[in-house]
Amino acid sequence: MPNRKIRSREDLAGPLFGAAAFQMLNAGVELGLFALLDGKDELNAADIGASLGLTPRATRMLLLGVTALGLTEARDGRYRNGEVLRTMFRDGTWEIFADIVAFEAELVYLPLADLVTSLRTNTNAGLSRFEGEGEDLYHRLPHTPELERLFFRCMRSWSRLTNPVLVAKADLTGVRRLLDVGGGDAVNAIALARANPGVRFTVLDLPGAVEIARGKIAEAGLAGRIEARACDIFNDPYPPGHDAVLFANQLVIWSPEQNLALLRRAHAALPEGGRVLVFNVMSDDSGDGPLYAALDNAYFATLTAPRSMIYPWGAYEEWLAEAGFGDVRRAPGDTWTPHGVISGAKGAGALEGAWKATA
């Protein structure tokens, strides 16, 4: 079923003013409103404006926006954070969420204006807003170091948000050594290493990411169990000796043809009985949700790479079968983000896929 139904013209306010809704959220984060209200008794508008350095007019507009969105609550002219935000501050996830808001504001927001062009031309037109050359975001970011640092910081927060799903759903029973292809700053390998003390890990990524990963690995005290290597994951040989391969938040970046090529490379690198695990956000096979995946897809349409997108579960089943994997298993997560793990085994037969690439 669709995630949201438009039952009246009033319901169109959300889609019509979605950009304004995000900017109200971003303003509450950037101006420090939500942090100010955390742990406080309810504050009136005058106290809030004085604390944030805003005029009465600006304060009223901000409070109206965030309260109408349900981010804050008002009672008798006094304000507090809404229940969801209060929970985030209590459970320690607010810092992660604030990084995600910064990611959307600083890296994604302006390129989203190129969505129509991206759809018409079937390519990531928003990339033109970034300096440098290369057809994907990852090769352009090094030309703007401050944005590259922000990107990796925020990618780490995205991973911290979803790592509980990866740790819970990635079955590493019997695995001795795992190859983390496109593993970024090693945040996923670190989480899995802590949860699976008998497993060793190798992270493959571009040189800039590997440099950051080595620092994070040392900081975590896991240099003896996790190594990071620079690698062109499409062209360089994968190091031998691994009985599992992980693609974490990686196969949403590439085209169906590229994903199939990566899965075939994983199949070739694995011994008989070795497993491949794919972890990322998934869309439903029914094609009508979830809303998170539907809207997040605008980022993949405009920015990351020419053919990136959030694929349905069935697409991975088809690619895994075509790459030679069998015993394909779905393990959906159970959090508010639609992440999950789908895995396959080498030498376990084939599974017929039903999703056909149309990109």
N, C-alpha and C positions, 0 to 999 in steps of 0.2 A: 504494500500500500504506500501511496505517497506520504512523505514525512509532514508536509504542510498542505492544507487545502485552502484555497481562496474561495470563501463562501459569500463574501460581499465586497463592495468597493472599498469599504473601510480596511479590509484585509490587505489591500494593495499598498498601504502605507509602508509596510516592512520592506518589500522589494523595491518600491519607488525611492525610498529614502535610506536604503541600506548603507550607502556611503556615509551619510550623516550619522547613522547609528554607530558605525565603527569609529568615526572621529570623536563622538561623545565618549565612547569607551576609552579611546586613546588619550583624550584630554584628561579624563579622570585618573588615568595612570600617570601621565607625564606631569600633570600639575600637582600630583600627590594627594588628591582627594581621598582615594580609597585607603591609602596608608594613614592619612590623618584620622579617618573614622575608625580604623582598626583598634579594637580594645577600649574605645572611648564610650562614655555615655553619649546619648544623643546630643548633637550640637546644632545650634540654630544657624541660620544663613549668615548672620553678621559675624559670628565667631569663625565660621568656615572661610568667609571672604577675607577676613583679617589674617587668618593663618596662612592662606594661600597667596596673599597679596593681590587679590582680585577686587575690582570695583563691584558695587552692589548689582549693577546690570549684568556684568559677566558672571557673577555668582549665581544669580537667578537663572540665567540661561543654562549654565552647566548643571545645576541641580535639577531643573526641569527635565533636561535631556536624560541624565543618568537614572532619575527616579522613574520616568515614564518607561524606560527600558527594563526596569526591575533590578538594576544594579545597586541602587540604594532604595531605602524606604523612608517615607516621611510620615510623621505623626505630630499633630499640633504644632507645625512649624519647626520641628526638629528632625534631624536626619541621622541615619545610621546605614552601614553597609547592608545589602540584602543577604539573605541566608546563604546563598551559594558562595558569595565572596567571603562571608564570615567563616565558612567552612574551609575555604582555601587558605586563609590566614592561620587557622587553627592547625591544619594538617601539614603545613609547610609547602604547599604547592603554589602559593601566590607568586613567589619569585619566578617559578617556571612559567606561569601564565603571563606575567609581566614581560618576560623575554619574548614570548610568542607574539604579544601585542606589538612589541618593538620591531620584531621581524616583519610583521604585516605592514607596519607604518613606514619603515625605512627602506625596505627592499621590495615589497610587493605592491603597495598601494598605487603608485604612479603607473607602473607597467600594466596594471589591470585596465587602465583606460584604453589599452591597445587590444582588448579582447575581441572586439568586432573584426579588426584587421587580422588578428591571429586566426580567427575562425575562417574568414574569407580566403586567406592565403595558406591555411593549414600549416602554419609555422609559428614560432615563438617571436612575434613582432616586438614584444616588450623588451627583448634583449637589447634593442638599439639604444635604449636609455643608459646602458652601461658602457664604459670605456673599454678599449682594447679590441682584439679580434678573437675569433673562435665562435662556433655555432651553439655553444651552451654556456650557461651561467658560470660554471666551474672554471672555465678557462679565461673568463673575463674578470672575475673578482680580484685576482692578484694585481690588476692594474689600479685598483682602488683599495689600498691596504686597510683603511678604517672600515669599509664595508665588508671586506673579507673577514676581519676580526669579528665584526658583528654577526656575520653569517655563521661562522663556526660556533660562536657563543650561543646563538639562538638554536642552531641545529642540535647542540648538546642539550638544550632545554627541551626541544621537541622529543629527543631520545629519552631524557629522564622522565618525561610525561608518559611515554608509551613502553618503556623498558619493562615495567611489571608484566605487561602482556607477553613480551618476548620471553622473559624468564619463565613465566608460568606455562607457556604453550610450546616452547622449543624443547622437544624431547631429545636429550643428549645421552640417553642410556647406551652404554657400550662405546661411546665416542672417546677416543684418546686424544685426537688433535683436530681442531676445526680451523678452516680457512675462511676468514671474514673478508669477502670480496667487496671493495668499495667501503671499507669500514670506517672511513673518516677519522675522527680524533680518538677512536677506540672506545667510545662510551659504551657501545653494545658489547664489545668483547670483555670489557671490565665488568659489566653487570653479570654477564654469563659466567665469567671466571669465578666471581665471588659465589655464585649459586652452584657451580659445578667444580669443586676443588680438584677433581682428578683429571681435568681436561686442560690441554695446552692450546694456545691460539696464535694464529698468524694473521695480521691485518694488512691488507693490500689497498693502496690508494695513491693519489698523486703526491708528488714530493712535498708540497705545502702542507697537506693534511698529515702526512707521515711525521713531519717535524713536530707538529702539535701533538700527535698521538704519542710519540715517544716521551714527551714531557708528562702527559697525563698518565701514562702507564707507570712511569717512575714515581710520580706523585701518589699513585694508588698502591705502591709497593708490590707491583706485579711484574716487574721486569724479568723475573725468572720464568714466568709462564706465558707472557704475551710478547711477541715481537712484531715490529711494524716494518714493512718493506715498500719502497716506491715501486709502482707498477702501472703500466698501461693495461687495464683489465681486458681490453679487447684484442691486444696484440702480443703482449709479453707472455712468456710461459708461466704457468702457475707453479709455485714450488711444490715438490712431491711430498709424500708422507702424511697426507691428511685423509681422514676417513669421513669427514663431513665438510660441506661447503655451505656457507651462509650468505645470502643476499639480503641485507637489512636496509629497508628504505632505499633500495637501489633500482629495482625493476619498474618503479613508477617513472623513472627518468627517461627511459629509452623506448624506442619503437618496438612493435612486436617482433620484427626481424632481428633487432639487436638483442632483445631479451632471449629469443630462441638461440642466438649465437652464444650468449653467455651461459645459458643452461647446457648447451652442448659442450662448451669448454669445461664446465663443472663435471659433466658426465665423463669426459675423457680423463680428467684429473683424478677421479675417484676409483678406488678398488671395488671389486664385486661386493655388494652389500652396503657400500657407502651411501650416505644419505645427503640430499640437498634440502635446504630449508629456505623458504622465501618468506620474509616478514615485511609487511608494510600495510598501509591503509588499503582497504578493498571496497569496491562498490558491489551492490547486490546484482545477482544475475537477472533479476526482474527488471532492471533498468529504471527504477523509480526512486532510488535512494542508496544509502542514507543521505540526509541533508548535508552532513559534514563533508562527505566525499564529493557530493555534487558541487558544492561551493568551493571547496579546496581545489577542485579540478581547474578552476580559472587560473590559478597560479601555474599549474603545469601547462595549460594551454598557451599562456603568454610569455613565460619566462625561462623555465629550466633548460629544455632542449627541444629541438624541432618537432619531435613526435611524442613527447612525454604525455602521460595521462594516468589517471587512477583507473585501473582495470578491474573488471569483475572477477570473482573467484574462478569462474569457468574458463577464463582466458589462460590462467596459470595451469589448470588441469590439462588443457590442450597442448600448451608448450612443453610441459613436463613429459607428457606422453610422446610427443614428437621428438624430444631430445633423448628418449630411450628410458625414461624412468617409469617405474611401476609402483604399486602400493602407495598411491597418492592419497594423502589425508589432509582434510581441512581441520584447523583448530582456531575457530573464531575467538576473539577476546570478549570480555564481558565488562568493558568500561565504556565511558561516553564517547570515546573515539573508536571508529570502526576498523581497528587494526586486528591482524590475525596472522597465523603461520600456516602455510601450506607446504607439505613436504613430499618427497618421493625417494624411492630407493633404486639403486642401480642393480639391474639383473633380476628385478622382481616382476617382470611382465610389463604389459602396457595397459593404459587406460584410455579409452576413447574420449576425446574432448568434444565439446559442443559449441564452443565460442569460436567465431571466425573473425580474424583480423579484418578491419575495414579502413584502417588508417592509411 
